[in-house]
Amino acid sequence: MTAHEIEGTAPVHGSHELDYLRAGAGVRSWLLTTDHKRIGLMFYALIVLMLLLGGAFALVLRTELLTPGPTVIDATTYNRMFTLHGVVMVWLFMIPSIPNVFGNFFLPLMIGAKDLAFPRLNLASLYVYAAGAVITLATAIAGGADTGWTFYPPYSTTTPAAVLPIVIGIFTLGMSSIMTAVNFIATTHTMRARGIGWGRLPLFVWANYATSVIMLLATPVLGLTILLVGLDHIYHFGVFDPALGGDPVLFQHLFWFYSHPAVYIMVLPAQGVVSEVVCTFSQRQPASYWAIALSSLGIAFIGFTGWGHHMFVAGMSEFDAGIFGALSMFVAIFSAIKVFTWVATLQKGSIYFNTPMLYFFWFLFLFVFGGMTGVATATQSLDVHWHDTYFVVAHFHFIMVGGTLTAFLAAAHYWFPKMFGRMYSEAMGLLTSFGVFLGFILTFLPQFLLGNAGMPRRYYSYPEQYQWLNVLSTGGAYLLAGALVLALVNLLVALRWGARAPANPWRSRSYEWATPPLPPAHNFPVTPIVERGPYDYQLTEEEAHARISAAL
């Protein structure tokens, strides 16, 4: 096969195989598909819907906080609204967003496989996710939970609100995560094309592999713990309720044993995205491939050891607090390795300031800023002051929401031509990316000041001296929401009216770009033989394509 055929300017794969969007017609062909790409698109639609829903809840909360007293909702509705906001954003958007959408779509393409190892399990994970979303959101119809997304007992076991539906929904979502993790690990181990050893895996694959390990090991702990809270609430087993002989601190240990590594379930795939983006738009191989790859595994391992830094005020000993603080800071070393490697990759690179690259810079700022505040909150003397204040809210949103959201948007723009065969408006993409960044900064920077001044989080009302900062934060939230909506509109318009995309508009060397503009249903007619790495920018485009087409 010639380089022109790979580029899509001539018929590919025998010119008989249809692209994945046209390979089967009708709703049934989509609902029963086992094509990882179609499943990724259906996850895409659901997860974007969850982002919009979680964002709408946030706007209601920020509107309420415009004034010190009641504004648009009462206190009970406020508590239920921030619970739904947290649950939707954490378990329905941030955790599944990048792995379930872009991991599903591109992981097989990146290793030369025709599909994931277990295609039917992949489809099942989609329907389990959808069922979990429906059950979780049914809580609002049942009256709504008011526990916050952390479900701390004894309040969560005694509140009259609807706790059971939401914990069953989260349990169901955990099952979907485990299915995805098993599939990604099995696929990475067993379905790599000839020539793709562990030293030639794209960094996005490494990131999803490390994330899958965390999902597989930690999610069962959360699922069973959260289910016990629901049973405690209904049947009064007394597992966590101290009035019945239970131990609420035990819940905190179990919850944060999952939820601290869950931070890296959100961030590791985001780091995988930006690793791909920075190499493509600087036209350089990473300054150190193995530094990024192995630091992903290091983060996955060390992430399991730092859960106690969420519990400095729970009564642990000074020795335990010191150990947990040191282990939490240790994770920053692996993160710093990635940051320095990304920056070093830019040196002497041919940098293109396209929309995905701009999101890389926004990610870099938010990740570094949020990471530094993470090191600060891992220091016991500072954390006691900031505990349960808006400082923690701002830190969490900078590192988790900011990191995940900017990387998700980078991926949405970077892989849009390959997913849909169209090009979006670059001018609108750049404009909306500035809006997202400025809106995010204006929303959460004032919250660092609020928390340092002592304003507790989750409060419906506050003293008047905090109002000006809350007004700034609310204005930023509306700017952020507007920019996100415009970004969505830009991509939706491109689906219908965007210019047709070439097979490799960014001149990337990563393997997924060696397929036609829209990949065929089975990706490759036969498993390809790969004779180069995914970041060999010293090769010309023709040479790079020739070294992956030997078996096509």
N, C-alpha and C positions, 0 to 999 in steps of 0.2 A: 504493500500500500504506500502510496506517495504522500509526501507532506501536504499536498493540496487536498488530497482526499480526507486526511485527518482534519484539516482546517474547515472542511465543510463546503469547499468551493466545487467539489466534485462528489458524485454519489459515494456513500460510505456503506460499509457492511453489506456489500453485495447490492446496494441500492434498493433492497426489498423490505428491510425492516423499518417499520414506522417509528416515529419518536414516541416517547412515553405518554404524551398527552393525547395522541391520536390512535394509540395501539388498541384501545377498546372503547366502544361508544356506549353511551347510556349510563344512567345512575347506578345500575346494578354492577357494571364493570368497575366503578369506583368503590362502591361499598364493600365489594367482595375481593378487591384487588390484593395481591401479595407483593406488588411492585413497591420496593422501598421508597421510590421517588414519589409515587402517588400518596403513599401513607404519610410521607414527610409533608406534602402539601396540605393534606387534611389536618395534620397536627398544626400546621402553620395557621390555617383559618381559625381553629379553635383557640390557639394560644394568643393570637392577636385579639380575638374577641375578649379573652380573659384580661389582657392588658388594658383594653378600653374600659372594661367593667371595673377593674381594680382602680384605674385612674379616675373614673367617675366617683367612686366612693371617696377617694382622696380629696377630690374637689369639694365634695360636700363637707368633709371634715375641715378643710382649710377655710371654706366660706363661713362655717360656724365660728372659727377662731378669729375672724376679723374683729370682733368686739369682745370685751372681757365677759360680758354676760350672755344670755340667750340671744341667738341671731336668727337661725333658720330651723333648728331642730332642738328637741329637749335632751336632757342628760342621758336618759335610757337609750334613746335612738343613737346618740353619739357613741356610747359604749358598744352597741351592736354594730354600728357602722365601721368603727376602727377594727373590730374583730374580723369582720368580713373583708375589709381592705387588706389586712395583714395576711389572712389565710389565702385569699385569691392571689395576691402578688407573690407570696413565697412558694406555695405548693402548686398553683395553677399557672403561674407565669415563669418566675425566675428559675426554679429548679428544672422544669422540663424544656424551657424555651430553646436554647441552642442545641442540646443533645437530640431532642425529639424532632426538631425541624431540620436543622442543617446537618447534624450527625446522621440522622436517618437518610437524608438525601445523598450526602457526599461521602460518608465513610466507605461504602462499597466501591464507589467510583475511584476513591483515592488509593485503594489497594488492589485495583484491577479485578474486583469480584463482580459477579452478575447480580448478586443480591446479598442480603444479610443471611447469616447461617440458618436462622429459623424464620422464614417469611410469614408463616401463619401465626407464630407467636408475636411477631411484629404487628400484624393486623389486630390481634387480640389486645395488645397493649394500648392501641388507639381506642378501642371500644371500652376498655377498662378505665382509661383516662376520662373518656366522655361520661361514663357512668359515675365516676368519682366526682366530676365537676357538677353533674346534675344533683347528686346527693348532697354535696357541700352547699350548693346554692339554695337547695330546698330548705335549708335552715332559716333563710330569710322569710320564707312562707310560713314556717312553723313558729315564727316569732323572733328568731335571731338569737345567737349566742352573744354573751357580753363578757367573755373571759379574757379577751385579747388572744393573739395567735399563739401564745405560749401556754395557755390552759393551766396556769398554776393552781394546784389545790392549796388549801381546802375550799377556796371560792368556787373553783370549777366543779367540785363534787357536791356543792350545796346550793348553787344558784338555781332559781326557778326557770331560767332561760333554757332554750333548746340546745343542749350540749351533745346529745347522742347523735343526731343526724350529721353534725359537722365532723365529729371524730370518726364516724363510719366512712364519711366521704374521704377524709385524709388517709385512713387505713386503705381504702380502695385505690387512691392515687399512689400510695406506696407500692402496691402490687404492680402497677403499671411501670413504676421506676425500676423495680427489680427485673421485670421482663426485659426492659430495654437494656439494662446493664448486662444481663446474661447474654443477650444477643450480640452486643458490641464486643464483649470479651471473646466469645466463641468465634466471631467473624474475624477479629484481628489475629487470633492465633492460627486459624485453620484455612482461611480463604485468601491469603495474600498471593498475588501473582508471582510467578517465577521472576526472581531478580529483586523483589522488594523484601529485603531483610529488615531486621529491627533498626538498622542504621540508615534505612532509606524510607522509613515511614514518614509521611507528612506530619508536621508538629500538631496539626489539628487532630490527627488520629491518636497521637500520644496523649493529648489532653483529654480526649473522650475516653480513652482506655483507663487513665488514672481516675477519672470521674466515675467510671463504671465500677471500679474496685470499691470506691467509697460507698456508692449506692448499694452494692451487693452486701457489704458488711454492716453498714449502719442503719439502713432503712428498716430491717426487721425489728430492731430495738425500738425505733420510734413507733412503728405500727402497733406493736404489742403494748407499749406504754400508753399510747393515746387511747387504745381500746379499753385498757384497764380504767382510765379516767371515766369513760362513758359508762362502764359497768358499775364503777363506784357511784356515779351520779344517779343511776337508775335503781340499783339493787343494794347500795350501801354496804359493799364488801369491806370497806375500811382499809384498803391497801394504802391509800395516801391521805386519808382523812384522820387527823390526830384525835378528833373526838371519838373515833371508833378504834383507836389503837394504831392507826396508820402513820406513815412517815412522809410528810410533804417534801422533805429534803431529798429523799430517795427519788422522788419524781424528778426533781431538778437534775440530779446526776444522770438519770436515764435519758431525760429530754435533751440535755445539752451534749450528751455523748453522741447523739445523732446531729443535733442542730448546730454544733460547732463545726464538725466536718461538712455539714450542709452548706456552710459558707463557701467551701471550696468546690462543692458540687455546682454552685452558681458561678464561681470565678474561674475555675480551671477551663471549662469550655470557652469562656470569654477570652482567656489568655491564648487558647488555641487559635481562635479567630484572628486576633491581632498579630499573632506570629505569622500567619499566612499573609495578612494584609501588608505588614511592614516589609516582608521580603519582596512581594510582588511590586509594590509601589516605590521601592528603592532600587529594584532590579539587582538585588544582591542576595547571596546566600547568607543565612544567619551567622553572626560573628562567631557563635559557638553552638552548633546543632545539639551536641550532647548536653551542654549546660541547660538548655531549655527543656530538652526531653527528660533528663534525669531529675531536674528540679520539680517537674510535674509529679513524678513519683514520690519525691521527697515531701512535697506539700501534702499529698494523699496520706502518707504514713504519719508524719508529725501532726497532721490535723486531728488525729484521733486522741492526742495526748493533752490537748489544751482546754478541754471543756470546763474545767474548774474555774477558769478566770471569769466566768459568768456568775460565780457564786461567792465572791469575796465577802459579801455581807451575810452569808448564810451560816456563819459560825465555824468555818474551818480554821485549823491551826495556822499560825504564822508560817511554819515550815511548809505546809501544803500550799498556802497562798503563794509563797516564794517560788516553789517548784512549778506550779501552774503558770505563774507569770513568766518565768524564764522560758518554759516550753512554748508559750504563746508568742513570745518575742522571737524564738528560734525560727518559726515559720517565716518571719520577715526576711530571713537570710535567703531562703529559696525564692521569695518574691523579688528581692533585690537583684538576685542573679538574673532573673528574667528581664527586669527593667534595664539593667546595665547592658545586657546582651542586645535587647531591642535598640537601645540608643546607639550602641556600637555598630549595629547593622546599618544604621543610617549614614555612618561616616563614609564619605566618598561615594555614596550611592547616587543614582539618577532619580531623585525624588520627584514624584508626581503628586500634586495636591488635589487628588480626586476626592469625592465624597467619602469613600471608605477610609482613605488615609486621614482625612480630617477627623473622622470618628476615632481613629487610632490615637491621635494626639489628645482628644478629649478623654478617652479612656486612660491614657497615661497620666494625665493630670489628676483625675479623680482617684485613680488607683493609688498613686503615690501619696496624695494628700490624705485619703482615707486610711491608707496603710500606716502612715505616721500617727494618726490619731488612734489607730488600733494598738500600736506599741504603747501609747500613753495610757489607754484604758486597761492594758495588761499590767500596769503598775498599780499596786494595791492602794497606795496612799492617794493617788489621783482618782482611781476608779470609785473609791468610797464617796468622794465628793460628787462625782458625776453620775453615780448609780441612779437609774430610773429618772434621769432628767432628759431634756431635749438634746443634750450633748450626745448621748448614746443613739438617739434617733438619727441625728445628723451623721454620725460616724457610720452607722449601719447603712443608711441610704447612699452615702458617698461610695463606700466600698462595694456594696452588694447591688443596690439598684442602679447606681451610676455605672459601675463596671459592667454589669450584665446588660443594661439597656443600651449603652453606647456600642458594646460589642455586638449585640443583637442587630442594631441598626447598621453597623459596619458590614456584618454578614449579609443582611438583607439587600444592601446595595452592591456589595462585592460579587455575590453569587446570583444576583438577579438575572444577568444575561444568560447564564447557564441554565437556570431554572425555568425561564420563560421565553428565552430566545428574543428578547427585546431590550432596548436601551432606554433608560429613564432620562429625564431632564437633569443634566448635570448642574445647571445654574440653580434650579429649585432644590436639588439635593444639598448643595453647599449652603444655601440660604437657611434651609430647615435645620441643618446640623448646627449652625451658629445659634439658632433659636433654641434648640434642645440644650445646648451647653449653657447659654446665658440663663435660660429658665431654670435649669437645675441648680446653678450656683446661687441665683437669687432666692430659690426656695429653701435651700438647706444651709447656706452659710449663716443666715440669721439664727438658725436653730442651734448652732454651736454657741453663739453668744447667749441665747436664751438659757441653754443648759448650764453654761458656766456661771450664769447669774443665779441659777437655782430653780428655774421653772421646771416642775415635774412633767413628765410625759403622761399622756392619756388623761389629762385633766380637761374637763369641760369648760372650766372658767379659770381666770388668772387675774393677778393684780394689774391695774391700769398702766403701770410703768412698762409693761412688756408689750403693750399694744402695737407700737410702731414697728417692732421687729416682726410681730405676727402679720401685720399688714404687708410688709415687704415679702414675707414668706408666701403669703396667699397670692400676691401679685405674680411672683415667680412661678407658682403652681399653674396659674392660668396661662402664662407665657409658654411654659413647658408643654401643657396640654395642647395649646394651639399649634405649636411646632410639630408635635407628634402627629396630629391630625393632618397637617399639610404634607408631612413626609409620607403618610399613608395614601393620601390623595395623589401625590406625585407618582407613586408606584402603581396605583390602580389605573391612572390615566395611561401610564406607559404600557400596561397590559394590552390596551386596545390601539393606542395611537403611537406608541414608541417605535423608533427605527429598529429594523431587524438587526440583531446582534451577530457579529462574526463568532466563530467558535472560541476565539481567545482574545477578547478585546483588550485585556490588560497586559498581554504578552507574558503571562505567568508561565512558570515551568512545572507547576504542580500537576499531578497526573490527571485530575478531573477535567482539565482544560484541553486534554488531547482527544476528547470525544467531540462529536458534532455539536453544532450550536444548541440543539435540543437532543439530549442523549436518547438512544433507542431504548425500547422497553427492557431489554436484557443487558444493557450497557455495552457488552462486547460479544461478538459472535463466538469467539473462543477466548480463553484466558490469555491475555497478552504476556509477552516477555518484555521485561523492563531492563534496560541496560544503562540507566543513569539515575541520579538522585533527583528528588523533587525540587531542588533549589540550584540546579546547575545553570546559573546565569552566564557562565563563561561560554556556553554553547549558543549558537544561533538558534532561532526558532525552528528552522528546517532540520538542523542536527538534533535538537531536542525531540521533535516529533518522530524523526526517523528511528531514534533509539527506544521508542516505546511501541513501535508499530510492527515489530518483526513477525508476530504471530497473527496479525489482523488480516 
